[in-house]
Amino acid sequence: MLPGYADCARRASASQWRKMVNDAGFRLRRTLPTVGATVGTAVHKGAAILLKSAGTLKVDDALSEVVTAFREEIREGVTWDDTTPETRTAEQQIIRMLRVYAHAMATEQVTRIESEFEGDLGNGRILSGHPDLVTVTNTIRDIKTGKVSRPHHAQLGAYAILVENQEIPVAGLAVDFLKRVPLNKPQPEIVSKSYAVRSSMRIAWALINQIIRDMDLFIKTGDSACFTANPMSMMCNEKFCPAFGTKWCEL
């Protein structure tokens, strides 16, 4: 949640701590998952299946499980977009992205796949995360999908904090981006971007400490303004934000 918190703490707090917000007397909107997020979840699942098989499975072997997972994700509704307007298109996009990913990662040696890490921050606070994979060279890699590549320094930095807490020295951080494109266009290859480990960790710590300060102040005051709102965010609309137009965020 860290990159999202930096973009709009009000939106991120409404999404992450919905029960806390409702218990404080605010009422949030229900938002449907976006097709971009559900496609991304399916690609992650397929990638994990392929990586865990250590080369014994092909993409076709994982398709049934991946498609089933996608249909379960959208069972209660989904917000479609122009790039992915319906179910069949989404499933074909998932398959195409998985084929590109499987080809690109065929020789990657991995030690951990979607392992859960937790770190005790004190006072009952826990930092947790699930890096997509850690390689034999102690590089943390994370898969991202979407129409546009976004920066994820804080997320990768938090993963580095958690992994190094297990006395595993992190040598590198990288995002492997798979662009979601219409079916009438070729599926682009993976675009990989490396992040500096120490600066990403510093960014993560800064946001973690900001969240702690914001939460402590909210517990004292019950004022939603403890979480900074960003009406200039590209995601400040009713499609993405459960707080949009509510008393939690009147901006």
N, C-alpha and C positions, 0 to 999 in steps of 0.2 A: 504493500500500500504506500510505501514511502514516496515514489515519484508522484503519485496522485495527491498525496498530502501536500507536497510542495506546490502543486498546481492550484489546489483549492482545499484547504483544511476543513472547511464547512461541509463540502460534499463528501470528502473522504471519511469524516467522522460520522456522517449520517449513514454511510454505507457500511462502515466497519462496526459501529456500535449502535445499531438500530434500536435494540432493546433499551439501552441506556437513554437514548434520546426520547423514545416513547414514554419510558418510565418517568422522565423529567417533565412530562406534560405536553410534549410536542407530538404532532402527528405527521408522519412522513408519507409520501406517495409511494405507491407500488410501481416499480418500473420493470418492464420486461427485459430479459437479457438481449443484448444485441447479437446479430448474426456473426459479427466479427469476433466477439468473445467466444461464442459457442463453437465456431470453426476452429479457433485457436485451441480451445480445450481438447477438441477431437484430435488435432494434429499432435498436441503434446502426448496424448494417450498412445497414439500410434507410434510416435517416436520412441516412447519408453518401452513399448512392446518389442520393437525392433532392436533397440540397444540391449535389452535384457536377454535377447535370444543369442547374442554374440555371433551374429551372422548366419544362424541356422534357419532363420525365417526370412521370407521375401515379403514385400509389401502386400501382395495378394493374400498371404496367410493371415494378415492382421486386419483385413478390411471388414470382415463381419463384425468383429468386436468394436472396431472404431465407429462404424456406421451406427451400430446399436447404441453406443454411448452418445453420439450426436443426437439421435432421435429422442433419447431420454432427456437430454439437455433442453430440447425445444418443446417438450411434451405439453407444457403449460403456456406456451406462447413464446414468440421471439419477434424482435424488430428487424425486418429485412431492410436491405438497402439496394441501390442501383447495381452494385457489383455482384451481389448475391440475392436475387429476388425471390428464390424459392428453394425447396428442399433438394431437388435433384441437382441443381447447380452447386449448392453447398457441398454435397457429397462428392461431386466430381472435383471440386476445388481441393477438398481435403486429400483425395487420392493423389492428385497431381503434386501437391506440396510434399506429401509423404515420399513419393518417388524421388523427387529432387533431394530431399533430406537424406534418404537412405543411400543414394549414390554419393553424396558429398561426405557422409560420415562413415563410409564403408571401412576405412582403415583406422578410424579413431579408436584408441585404446582407453577404456573407461574403467574407473575403479568404483564409482558410486553413481547410481541412477535414481533420481527423485528421492534421495534420502532426506529424512526430516531431521533438522537441527534445531535445538533450543538453547537459549542462553538466559540465565537469571540476571535481571537488571536490578534486583532488589525491590523491597516494598511490595512484593506480590506481582511484580511486572515481569513478563516473559517476552523475549524477542524470539520469534520462530520463523523458519523459512524452509523451502524445499527447492534447492538448486536442481535444475534439470539434470545436470551431470557434472562430475568431477573427473578429469582425465588423469592418466598415470603421471603426467608432468605437473599435477596439482593446479591445473587451470580449471576455473569454474566457467561453464558454458551454459547459456540460457537461450532457449528457442523463443522467438517472437514472430507473430504473424500479424498481418493487417494491411490496410491500403497504404499506410505511411509509416515509416520507421521513426520511432520516438527515442529520446535518450532515457537510459535506465541506470545512471550512475549509482543512485542511492540504493536501489534494489540489489544490484550486484555487490555494492559495498557492504550491505548488511549480510549478504551471503558470506563474504570474505570474513567478516567479524565472527560469524557463527562457526565457520570451518576452522579458523585459526584458534577459536576457543577449544577445539578438539585437538590442539597441538599439531595441526596440519598446516604447514606454511604455504600460503597461497602464492603461486608464481604468476598467475595471470587471470584476467577476467575478460569474457567475450560474450557478445550477443550474436546469434545466428538468425538473421532476419529472412523470412519467407513472405514475399509480397502476395497478397490476395488480389487476383486480377480476374476480369471477366473471362469466360470460357472461349471467347473468340480471339483471345490474345494468348501467346505462348506463356507458359509458366516460367517466370524468371528464375535464375539460379540463386542460391543462397548468397546473401551479402553479409559478411562477418565483420564485426567492429570490435576492436579491443579497447578496454578501458584501463586507465592507470589504477593500480590496486590501492595505493595509499591515499590518493586524493578521493577515490570513491568511498573508501572507508571513513574518511573525515566528513564527507558530505552526509553519509548515512548516520554517523554519530550526531551531527548537528541536528538532523531531523528527528532522530529518536529523542534527544533532549528537549527539542521544541514540543514534541507530542506530550512528553511528561509534564512540562510546564503548563501547556494548554489544558491538559486533563486535570491537573491539580487545581488550577484556577476555576475550571468549570465545576468541579466538585464543591468548591467553596461558594460559588455565586449562582450556579444554574443558568448562566447567561450564554446563549449560543455565540455571542460575539467573542468569546474566549477562543473560538476557532475562526481564524481569518477566512473571510470569503473573497473569492476572486471572480467578479462578474465578467472580467475580460477573458476568462478561460474559454477555450473552444468547446468545452463540454458543459458550459453553463446553459443548459436548456432542459426541457422536460423529458427528452429522450434518454438522457444520461444520468440526471440527478434526482434522487428521491426527495431532496429538500427544496427543489425548485418551486417557488410560489407558496411555500408553507411558512409558518411562523418561525421555523428553525432558520430559514434564510429568506427574508423579505426583499432581498436585493434582486 
